[in-house]
Amino acid sequence: MSPAIATIICCTGIVGHFMLDPDRKSRTSPALWLATIWFLIACSRPVGTWLNMGASDLDSMTAQLSEGSPIDRAVLAGLMLLGVMVLLTRRERVARCLRQSIPILLFFGYCLASLMWSDYPGVGFKRWNKAIGDWVMVLIVLTDPHPINALRRLLGRTASILIPLSILFIKYYPDLGRGYGRWMGEVHYTGVSTGKNGLGEICLLFGIASVWQVLELFGGERQGVQRNRSLMVQSLLLAMILWLFSIVDSMTSLSCFLLATCVLFAIRFRVFARYGFMIHALVLVTVLIPVSVTLLGLSPYLLQTMGRDSTLTERTDIWAMVIHLTPNRWFGAGYDSFWLGPRLEAMISKITHWWIPKQSHDGYLEIYANLGWLGIGCLAYVILWGYRRVIRAWRRNLPASNLMLAYFLTGLISNLTEAAFFRMMIPVWLFFLVAITFPQRTLGIRHDNRPVSVTPLAEPESRGSLVGLGV
């Protein structure tokens, strides 16, 4: 098949996905397109990279790390400005959401204060602004007059574009969808992302949503053509994601996807709603499994089975150097300032592999390197606060609470080997932020995939209004 025909088929499939959406006429604010564009950029490539303006060698790459791309700054600044204007028209809802998100505001405040001891406060401030842009776009979704519909639309628009395009690029446009090792020439499948791990994150996040939606459709009461149409769309999307998983070498994303899928299946059993401690035990076991394998190294055989060695593809070497190079153990190097200047040069001079690290490959260690132990304490506060919100939503049988729990666990686990916490335009962080701040009082729609013994939040006639939610 020629690339032109494949492109036509791909575009037709994307349009068909929107046409088959059983709830495509549901009301959402037009401002949701701002968040959609932001999420599309965050989950794929910067605008400058799409325009072939990215760095091509070591010198330009390090310069871009510190200075950024002018076109990216212009596009993101424009989206952020429009987003702030939208939020100003929703002052009451925004104020209520901010009052309920004090731990996140405190963390952002500490990040801003940390620029006072940063070696590169100007660069750090630009990155802090982009991180605030993430929060602005999440608030656009959360403060939508119909947040459940807004979440559905956001997931649907992004997944239906990114997943098919990734397959199209990989199979028919290798210059766009593949990368090659510098020394051995091995193939890395990147799709619409900038690397294999980025493609893995896309598959992880939208795969979780697709699995959750399939379970909703099988467990819900809606029958007939509308249900079958939704099930067909979700099954096709999940099949594409599983195919991408089969070729992309991203064990972190695949492991998180399998664990999150197990959790989505497990919490459908009545025992978790009947005994309150069971959900805590499930979360603890789900987190301890990857901790024991990655950080404690208790299962070398499992690592070998996953195609990884005891150094987790030289991550442990990077971790040791990051701890050694951290300038202050209590305050760190300043927000997002560690990977700049002499520290990056020292890291490059000591590493033995060809690729240049841009992060610690551990979200918790990344917080330590940039913000010190005080930053770790703030992060722990945010996690505990977010966990309390997610579990409370699940126990109250709120809409999408199962999905929010899966995204919360994904954020905790994936940060063991990839850095995503409070970093600008990182997909895992964006969805983690949505999970811990999703509205808990706005809607009164019953969640269908939970046991009947749980007290409903609305009348039975509203039960079917959530079944169409998902990707």
C-alpha positions as CSV (number, residue, x, y, z in Angstrom):
1,M,0.0,0.0,0.0
2,S,1.3,3.4,-0.9
3,P,1.8,6.1,1.8
4,A,-0.8,8.3,0.1
5,I,-3.5,5.6,0.3
6,A,-2.5,4.7,3.8
7,T,-2.8,8.4,4.8
8,I,-6.3,8.7,3.3
9,I,-7.4,5.5,5.2
10,C,-5.9,6.8,8.4
11,C,-7.6,10.2,8.1
12,T,-10.9,8.5,7.2
13,G,-10.5,6.3,10.3
14,I,-10.0,9.4,12.5
15,V,-13.1,11.1,11.1
16,G,-15.0,7.8,11.5
17,H,-14.0,7.6,15.2
18,F,-15.6,11.0,15.8
19,M,-18.7,10.0,13.8
20,L,-19.2,6.8,15.7
21,D,-18.9,8.5,19.0
22,P,-22.4,7.8,20.5
23,D,-22.3,11.0,22.6
24,R,-20.7,13.4,20.1
25,K,-23.5,15.9,20.6
26,S,-22.9,16.2,24.3
27,R,-22.3,19.7,25.5
28,T,-18.8,21.0,26.3
29,S,-17.3,24.4,26.2
30,P,-15.5,25.4,22.9
31,A,-12.6,26.4,25.2
32,L,-11.9,22.7,25.6
33,W,-10.1,22.9,22.3
34,L,-7.3,24.9,24.0
35,A,-6.7,22.0,26.4
36,T,-6.9,19.5,23.6
37,I,-4.2,21.3,21.6
38,W,-2.0,21.6,24.7
39,F,-2.4,17.8,25.4
40,L,-1.8,16.9,21.8
41,I,1.5,18.8,21.8
42,A,2.5,17.4,25.2
43,C,1.8,13.8,24.1
44,S,3.6,14.2,20.8
45,R,6.3,16.7,19.8
46,P,7.0,20.4,20.3
47,V,5.8,22.6,17.5
48,G,9.3,23.5,16.6
49,T,10.2,19.8,16.1
50,W,7.2,19.3,13.9
51,L,8.5,22.1,11.8
52,N,11.9,20.5,11.6
53,M,13.4,23.1,13.8
54,G,14.8,20.8,16.5
55,A,18.4,20.4,17.5
56,S,20.5,18.1,15.4
57,D,23.8,17.9,17.3
58,L,25.2,18.0,20.8
59,D,25.9,21.8,20.9
60,S,22.5,22.8,19.6
61,M,20.8,20.2,21.8
62,T,22.4,21.6,25.0
63,A,21.6,25.2,23.9
64,Q,17.9,24.2,23.3
65,L,17.8,22.7,26.8
66,S,18.6,26.1,28.3
67,E,17.1,28.5,25.8
68,G,14.2,26.6,24.3
69,S,12.6,27.1,20.9
70,P,11.1,30.6,20.1
71,I,8.2,29.2,18.1
72,D,7.4,26.8,21.0
73,R,7.4,29.7,23.4
74,A,5.2,31.7,21.2
75,V,2.6,28.9,20.7
76,L,2.5,27.9,24.3
77,A,2.4,31.4,25.5
78,G,-0.6,32.1,23.2
79,L,-2.4,29.0,24.4
80,M,-1.7,29.9,28.0
81,L,-2.9,33.5,27.6
82,L,-6.2,32.3,26.0
83,G,-6.6,29.7,28.7
84,V,-6.2,32.4,31.5
85,M,-8.8,34.5,29.7
86,V,-11.2,31.6,29.7
87,L,-10.6,30.9,33.4
88,L,-11.3,34.6,34.2
89,T,-14.8,34.0,32.9
90,R,-15.2,31.1,35.3
91,R,-13.9,32.8,38.4
92,E,-16.3,31.2,40.8
93,R,-15.6,27.7,39.7
94,V,-11.9,28.3,39.4
95,A,-11.8,29.8,42.9
96,R,-13.6,26.7,44.3
97,C,-11.2,24.4,42.5
98,L,-8.2,26.3,43.8
99,R,-9.4,26.3,47.4
100,Q,-9.6,22.5,47.1
101,S,-6.1,22.3,45.7
102,I,-4.0,24.0,48.3
103,P,-1.2,21.4,48.4
104,I,-0.6,21.8,44.7
105,L,-0.5,25.6,45.0
106,L,1.9,25.3,47.9
107,F,4.2,23.1,45.8
108,F,4.1,25.5,42.8
109,G,4.9,28.3,45.3
110,Y,7.9,26.5,46.7
111,C,9.1,25.8,43.1
112,L,8.9,29.5,42.4
113,A,10.7,30.4,45.6
114,S,13.5,27.9,44.8
115,L,14.5,30.1,41.8
116,M,16.2,32.4,44.3
117,W,19.0,29.9,44.8
118,S,19.0,28.6,41.2
119,D,22.1,29.2,39.0
120,Y,19.7,29.8,36.1
121,P,16.7,31.6,37.5
122,G,15.7,33.0,34.1
123,V,15.5,29.5,32.5
124,G,13.8,28.1,35.6
125,F,11.2,30.9,35.5
126,K,10.4,30.1,31.9
127,R,9.9,26.4,32.7
128,W,7.9,27.3,35.8
129,N,5.5,29.3,33.5
130,K,5.1,26.3,31.2
131,A,4.3,24.1,34.3
132,I,1.7,26.7,35.3
133,G,0.4,26.3,31.7
134,D,-0.2,22.6,32.4
135,W,-2.3,23.6,35.5
136,V,-4.2,26.2,33.4
137,M,-5.2,23.6,30.9
138,V,-6.2,21.1,33.5
139,L,-8.4,23.8,35.1
140,I,-10.1,24.3,31.8
141,V,-11.2,20.7,31.9
142,L,-12.1,20.7,35.6
143,T,-14.1,23.9,35.5
144,D,-16.0,23.0,32.3
145,P,-19.8,23.2,32.9
146,H,-19.9,19.5,32.1
147,P,-16.5,18.1,33.3
148,I,-17.3,14.5,32.6
149,N,-18.2,15.3,29.0
150,A,-15.1,17.5,28.8
151,L,-12.9,14.6,30.0
152,R,-14.5,12.3,27.5
153,R,-13.9,14.7,24.7
154,L,-10.3,15.4,25.7
155,L,-9.5,11.7,25.8
156,G,-11.4,11.0,22.6
157,R,-9.9,13.7,20.5
158,T,-6.3,13.1,21.6
159,A,-6.4,9.3,21.4
160,S,-8.2,9.1,18.1
161,I,-5.5,11.4,16.5
162,L,-2.3,10.2,18.2
163,I,-2.7,6.4,18.1
164,P,-3.6,6.0,14.4
165,L,-1.0,8.6,13.3
166,S,1.6,6.7,15.3
167,I,0.9,3.6,13.3
168,L,0.8,5.5,10.1
169,F,4.2,7.1,10.7
170,I,5.8,3.8,11.8
171,K,4.6,1.8,8.8
172,Y,4.6,4.3,6.0
173,Y,6.7,7.3,7.1
174,P,9.8,5.9,8.8
175,D,11.6,9.3,8.8
176,L,8.8,10.5,11.1
177,G,7.9,7.4,13.1
178,R,11.2,5.6,13.6
179,G,14.6,6.3,15.1
180,Y,17.9,4.5,14.8
181,G,20.7,3.8,17.2
182,R,23.8,5.8,16.7
183,W,26.3,2.9,16.8
184,M,24.4,-0.3,16.2
185,G,21.7,1.1,13.9
186,E,18.9,-0.6,15.9
187,V,15.4,0.6,15.2
188,H,13.4,2.5,17.8
189,Y,9.7,3.1,17.1
190,T,8.6,6.6,18.1
191,G,5.3,7.2,16.3
192,V,4.2,10.8,16.9
193,S,6.5,11.2,19.9
194,T,10.1,12.1,20.1
195,G,11.3,8.7,21.5
196,K,10.2,5.2,22.3
197,N,9.4,6.1,25.9
198,G,7.2,8.9,24.7
199,L,5.2,6.5,22.5
200,G,5.0,4.1,25.4
201,E,3.5,6.8,27.6
202,I,0.8,7.5,25.0
203,C,0.0,3.8,24.8
204,L,-0.1,3.6,28.6
205,L,-2.4,6.5,29.2
206,F,-4.9,5.9,26.5
207,G,-4.7,2.1,26.8
208,I,-5.8,2.4,30.5
209,A,-8.7,4.6,29.4
210,S,-9.7,2.2,26.7
211,V,-9.6,-0.8,29.0
212,W,-11.7,1.0,31.5
213,Q,-14.2,2.0,28.9
214,V,-14.5,-1.6,27.6
215,L,-15.2,-2.8,31.2
216,E,-17.8,0.0,31.6
217,L,-19.6,-1.1,28.4
218,F,-19.7,-4.7,29.4
219,G,-20.8,-3.9,33.0
220,G,-23.3,-1.2,32.2
221,E,-27.0,-1.4,31.4
222,R,-27.0,0.2,28.0
223,Q,-27.7,-2.2,25.2
224,G,-28.4,-2.1,21.5
225,V,-26.7,-0.3,18.6
226,Q,-25.2,2.5,20.7
227,R,-23.5,0.2,23.1
228,N,-22.2,-2.0,20.2
229,R,-20.9,1.0,18.4
230,S,-19.0,2.2,21.4
231,L,-17.6,-1.2,22.1
232,M,-16.4,-1.6,18.5
233,V,-14.6,1.8,18.7
234,Q,-13.0,1.0,22.0
235,S,-12.0,-2.5,20.9
236,L,-10.4,-1.3,17.7
237,L,-8.5,1.5,19.6
238,L,-7.3,-1.0,22.2
239,A,-6.1,-3.4,19.5
240,M,-4.0,-0.6,17.9
241,I,-2.5,0.2,21.3
242,L,-1.7,-3.4,22.0
243,W,0.0,-3.6,18.6
244,L,2.1,-0.6,19.4
245,F,3.0,-2.1,22.8
246,S,4.2,-5.2,21.0
247,I,6.8,-3.3,18.9
248,V,7.9,-0.4,21.2
249,D,10.6,-1.3,23.7
250,S,9.2,0.6,26.7
251,M,9.1,-1.7,29.7
252,T,8.1,1.0,32.2
253,S,4.9,1.8,30.2
254,L,4.0,-1.8,29.5
255,S,4.5,-2.8,33.2
256,C,2.4,0.2,34.4
257,F,-0.3,-0.7,31.8
258,L,-0.5,-4.3,33.0
259,L,-0.6,-3.3,36.7
260,A,-3.3,-0.7,36.1
261,T,-5.3,-3.2,34.0
262,C,-5.2,-5.7,36.9
263,V,-6.3,-3.0,39.3
264,L,-9.3,-2.0,37.0
265,F,-10.4,-5.7,37.0
266,A,-9.8,-6.3,40.7
267,I,-11.8,-3.3,42.0
268,R,-14.9,-4.5,40.3
269,F,-15.2,-7.3,42.9
270,R,-17.6,-6.6,45.7
271,V,-15.1,-7.4,48.4
272,F,-13.3,-4.1,47.9
273,A,-16.5,-2.1,48.5
274,R,-17.5,-4.3,51.4
275,Y,-14.2,-4.1,53.3
276,G,-12.6,-0.7,53.4
277,F,-9.1,-1.9,54.1
278,M,-9.0,-4.0,50.9
279,I,-8.6,-1.1,48.6
280,H,-5.6,0.2,50.6
281,A,-4.1,-3.3,50.5
282,L,-4.5,-3.5,46.7
283,V,-2.8,-0.1,46.3
284,L,0.0,-1.1,48.6
285,V,0.7,-4.3,46.7
286,T,0.4,-2.6,43.4
287,V,3.1,-0.1,44.4
288,L,5.4,-2.5,46.2
289,I,5.7,-4.9,43.3
290,P,7.6,-2.4,41.0
291,V,9.5,-0.9,44.0
292,S,10.8,-4.4,44.9
293,V,11.8,-5.1,41.3
294,T,13.3,-1.8,40.3
295,L,14.7,-0.1,43.3
296,L,15.4,-3.0,45.6
297,G,16.5,-5.4,42.9
298,L,14.7,-8.4,44.5
299,S,14.0,-10.1,41.2
300,P,16.9,-10.1,38.8
301,Y,15.3,-12.9,36.8
302,L,12.2,-10.8,36.2
303,L,14.4,-7.9,35.0
304,Q,16.1,-10.3,32.6
305,T,12.8,-11.5,31.3
306,M,11.8,-8.0,30.6
307,G,15.0,-7.4,28.6
308,R,16.6,-5.2,31.3
309,D,19.8,-5.7,33.3
310,S,20.4,-4.9,37.0
311,T,21.3,-1.3,36.1
312,L,17.9,-0.7,34.5
313,T,19.6,0.3,31.2
314,E,22.3,2.3,33.1
315,R,19.7,4.2,35.2
316,T,21.4,3.2,38.4
317,D,24.6,4.9,37.2
318,I,22.7,8.1,36.5
319,W,21.1,8.0,39.9
320,A,24.4,7.7,41.7
321,M,25.8,10.7,39.7
322,V,22.7,12.8,40.4
323,I,23.0,12.3,44.1
324,H,26.7,13.1,44.0
325,L,26.1,16.3,41.9
326,T,23.2,17.7,43.8
327,P,24.5,21.0,45.2
328,N,22.3,21.1,48.4
329,R,20.5,18.1,49.9
330,W,17.9,20.3,51.6
331,F,17.1,22.8,48.8
332,G,18.5,21.2,45.6
333,A,19.6,23.2,42.6
334,G,16.4,25.2,42.1
335,Y,13.3,24.4,40.1
336,D,14.2,22.5,36.9
337,S,17.8,23.8,37.0
338,F,19.8,20.7,37.8
339,W,20.3,19.6,34.2
340,L,22.0,22.8,33.1
341,G,25.6,24.2,33.0
342,P,28.5,22.5,34.8
343,R,26.3,19.7,36.2
344,L,25.2,18.6,32.8
345,E,28.8,18.8,31.5
346,A,30.1,16.8,34.4
347,M,27.4,14.2,33.7
348,I,28.3,14.0,30.0
349,S,32.0,13.6,30.9
350,K,31.4,10.6,33.2
351,I,28.7,8.6,31.3
352,T,29.8,5.7,29.1
353,H,26.7,5.5,26.8
354,W,26.1,7.7,23.7
355,W,22.8,9.2,24.7
356,I,22.7,12.4,26.8
357,P,20.5,12.3,29.9
358,K,18.0,15.1,30.3
359,Q,16.4,13.8,33.5
360,S,17.2,11.5,36.4
361,H,14.9,8.7,35.1
362,D,13.3,8.8,38.6
363,G,10.7,11.3,39.4
364,Y,11.4,11.3,43.2
365,L,15.1,11.7,42.6
366,E,14.4,14.5,40.1
367,I,12.5,16.4,42.8
368,Y,15.4,15.8,45.2
369,A,18.0,17.1,42.7
370,N,16.0,20.2,42.0
371,L,14.2,20.9,45.2
372,G,16.0,18.9,47.9
373,W,14.5,17.2,50.9
374,L,12.0,20.0,51.3
375,G,10.8,19.3,47.8
376,I,10.4,15.6,48.7
377,G,8.3,16.6,51.7
378,C,6.1,18.8,49.6
379,L,5.7,16.0,47.0
380,A,4.8,13.5,49.8
381,Y,2.1,16.0,51.0
382,V,0.7,16.3,47.5
383,I,0.6,12.5,47.0
384,L,-1.1,11.8,50.3
385,W,-3.6,14.5,49.7
386,G,-4.3,13.2,46.2
387,Y,-4.6,9.6,47.4
388,R,-7.2,10.7,50.0
389,R,-9.2,12.5,47.3
390,V,-9.0,9.6,44.8
391,I,-10.0,7.0,47.4
392,R,-12.8,9.2,48.7
393,A,-14.2,9.6,45.2
394,W,-14.0,5.8,44.7
395,R,-15.8,5.1,47.9
396,R,-18.5,7.7,47.1
397,N,-19.1,5.9,43.8
398,L,-18.3,9.0,41.8
399,P,-18.0,9.0,37.9
400,A,-14.7,7.9,36.5
401,S,-13.3,7.2,40.0
402,N,-11.9,3.9,38.8
403,L,-10.1,5.6,36.0
404,M,-8.7,8.3,38.3
405,L,-7.4,5.6,40.7
406,A,-5.6,3.9,37.8
407,Y,-4.0,7.2,36.6
408,F,-3.0,8.0,40.2
409,L,-1.2,4.6,40.5
410,T,0.3,5.0,37.1
411,G,1.9,8.3,38.2
412,L,3.3,6.8,41.3
413,I,4.8,3.7,39.6
414,S,6.1,5.2,36.3
415,N,8.1,7.8,38.3
416,L,10.2,5.0,39.7
417,T,12.1,4.9,36.4
418,E,11.0,8.0,34.6
419,A,10.8,11.6,35.9
420,A,7.4,13.2,35.5
421,F,6.4,15.0,38.7
422,F,5.9,18.7,38.3
423,R,7.7,18.7,34.9
424,M,6.3,20.8,32.1
425,M,4.2,19.1,29.5
426,I,4.8,15.5,30.5
427,P,1.8,13.3,29.7
428,V,2.0,11.2,32.9
429,W,2.1,14.3,35.0
430,L,-0.8,15.9,33.2
431,F,-3.1,12.8,33.8
432,F,-1.9,12.4,37.3
433,L,-2.8,16.1,37.9
434,V,-6.3,15.4,36.4
435,A,-6.7,12.4,38.7
436,I,-6.0,14.0,42.0
437,T,-8.0,17.2,41.3
438,F,-11.0,15.9,39.4
439,P,-14.3,17.4,40.7
440,Q,-15.9,15.4,43.4
441,R,-19.1,17.4,43.9
442,T,-20.0,18.8,40.5
443,L,-22.0,15.9,39.2
444,G,-24.4,13.4,40.7
445,I,-24.1,10.6,38.2
446,R,-23.9,7.0,39.3
447,H,-20.8,5.0,38.4
448,D,-22.0,1.7,36.8
449,N,-19.0,-0.5,37.3
450,R,-19.3,-0.6,41.1
451,P,-21.2,-3.0,43.3
452,V,-24.9,-2.3,43.8
453,S,-24.4,-2.3,47.6
454,V,-22.7,1.0,47.5
455,T,-25.0,4.0,48.1
456,P,-25.8,5.7,44.8
457,L,-25.4,9.4,44.3
458,A,-28.3,9.9,41.9
459,E,-31.5,8.5,40.7
460,P,-31.5,5.3,38.5
461,E,-32.4,7.2,35.4
462,S,-29.0,8.9,35.3
463,R,-27.2,5.6,35.2
464,G,-26.7,5.4,31.5
465,S,-25.3,8.9,31.1
466,L,-21.8,7.8,31.8
467,V,-21.5,4.7,29.8
468,G,-20.5,6.6,26.7
469,L,-17.5,8.1,28.6
470,G,-14.1,7.1,27.6
471,V,-11.7,7.4,24.7
